[in-house]
């Protein structure tokens, strides 16, 4: 190490940190939910410290969804214009879906109304194609399985917990699909669409989601969720 | 005048409510008291009680107010009509508008506003019972509510007033001391950054008195900061509990 350069990490992994808490000093990179002043890295939120390959970040307990190009999101139509729709994507930024990104060919606004395709209150699955914080995010519904979602239910969790819901290489979500025998679509914006065979399964699914939302930061969650499902199913049989 | 004869500090250095000169009033902070707000906090400092709700970052309406490079912080300090002895008109008074502004300016340096341009963060402060030091309690509680909302911040902001009463420098003035004392000096401070974000003074202090008062204000803010951290930790205790269960079995 070059003379005088200090490399110190002040927190252990998975420790709860608060805004303004010094996390590390030296040649580290400032990851999500942290900020840098000189060569010191501080936490910007309440969350769990995470250290990975010299990148110091914090997993926030509570957060909001910031769109990212390529994210698959579940949106609700809130308004329309002759050539586009406004879509609420559970974010500080309202998304725009243009007719040319939604339909196979352009429509003539004089002859056809956009409400024919998406009306206010409709729920859709789309992908973010443009976003740079200076302009509103743009969505597309062209592609595999995108478009209007019919039937099923929507539950919301904190967007910061979506990675935990999916699990490592989809471990959690695949387990849920198998155990509860239901269809699940997870939007990166924290909205989850699901459809199960029975009312009981649906209720159990919501219960599981609530548990994940609350206990996301604690290790061993997949196991606990599996346990919960097992208990609930046993209760049902008796 | 009659009031001039009121003794606010006794000979053995006790104040009207029995506190020592540099003793804070009991502070209680609760986090997440409102279900509909993104972040919320309740603070009770002595007899002063305040409720703070934070919304955002969210889309800004009206849109033309949006700032292209950062979030807009809007703050409303409001006293409930029943918060003082004589009914206060619910319409915002000159004083409330001014306090809204200075509270916003005390919090602004702490919030990383450039992380979410074109949005707004709305802070609503409702004074339920006023007994002095409400602007400081408002800053203290608002920064806890902001942290609870998950809004990226440089640091929490802790605030406390100091002043001069009966010729003595005292900490955390109550209403009577504020009214009949000589000086009231609210200070807001970011404890980790060691930055003062609000400093007002009403009255006259000598340089030496100011230095002493300021030093006491900083140490009071540090104590308040501990209360803030403990409140946030308590709110997270559910997580800790499950964690313990996990390690036990």
Contacts between the chains, C-beta under 8 A, distances in Angstrom:
chain1	res1	chain2	res2	distance
A	16	B	233	7.5
A	16	B	236	6.3
A	16	B	239	7.8
A	18	B	147	7.0
A	18	B	156	7.1
A	18	B	229	6.2
A	18	B	232	6.3
A	19	B	110	7.8
A	19	B	147	5.4
A	19	B	152	7.6
A	19	B	153	4.1
A	19	B	154	7.0
A	19	B	155	5.8
A	19	B	156	5.7
A	20	B	153	7.1
A	20	B	154	6.2
A	20	B	155	3.2
A	20	B	156	6.1
A	20	B	190	6.9
A	20	B	191	7.4
A	20	B	192	3.7
A	20	B	193	6.6
A	21	B	192	7.0
A	22	B	192	7.2
A	33	B	152	6.4
A	35	B	112	6.3
A	35	B	152	7.4
A	35	B	154	6.7
A	42	B	154	7.2
A	42	B	155	7.9
A	42	B	192	7.3
A	44	B	112	5.9
A	44	B	152	3.8
A	44	B	153	6.0
A	44	B	154	7.1
A	45	B	147	7.2
A	45	B	150	5.7
A	45	B	151	7.6
A	45	B	152	5.6
A	45	B	153	7.3
A	46	B	147	5.6
A	46	B	148	7.5
A	46	B	150	7.3
A	46	B	232	6.2
A	46	B	236	7.3
A	60	B	150	5.4
A	61	B	150	6.8
A	61	B	236	7.2
A	61	B	239	7.9
A	62	B	38	7.7
A	62	B	39	7.6
A	62	B	148	7.1
A	62	B	149	6.6
A	62	B	150	3.5
A	63	B	150	4.5
A	64	B	38	7.9
A	64	B	57	6.0
A	64	B	116	7.9
A	64	B	150	6.8
A	66	B	116	7.3
A	92	B	56	7.1
A	92	B	57	4.2
A	92	B	58	5.3
A	92	B	59	6.0
A	92	B	116	5.8
A	92	B	119	4.2
A	93	B	59	7.0
A	93	B	118	7.4
A	93	B	119	7.4
A	94	B	59	5.7
A	133	B	116	7.7
A	133	B	117	5.4
A	133	B	118	7.4
A	134	B	68	6.9
A	134	B	117	7.2
A	134	B	118	7.9
A	160	B	150	7.4
A	214	B	238	6.9
A	214	B	239	7.9
A	215	B	239	7.2
A	215	B	242	5.5
A	217	B	239	5.9
A	218	B	239	6.2
A	218	B	242	5.2
A	218	B	243	5.2
A	218	B	246	6.3
A	219	B	246	7.1
A	220	B	246	5.7
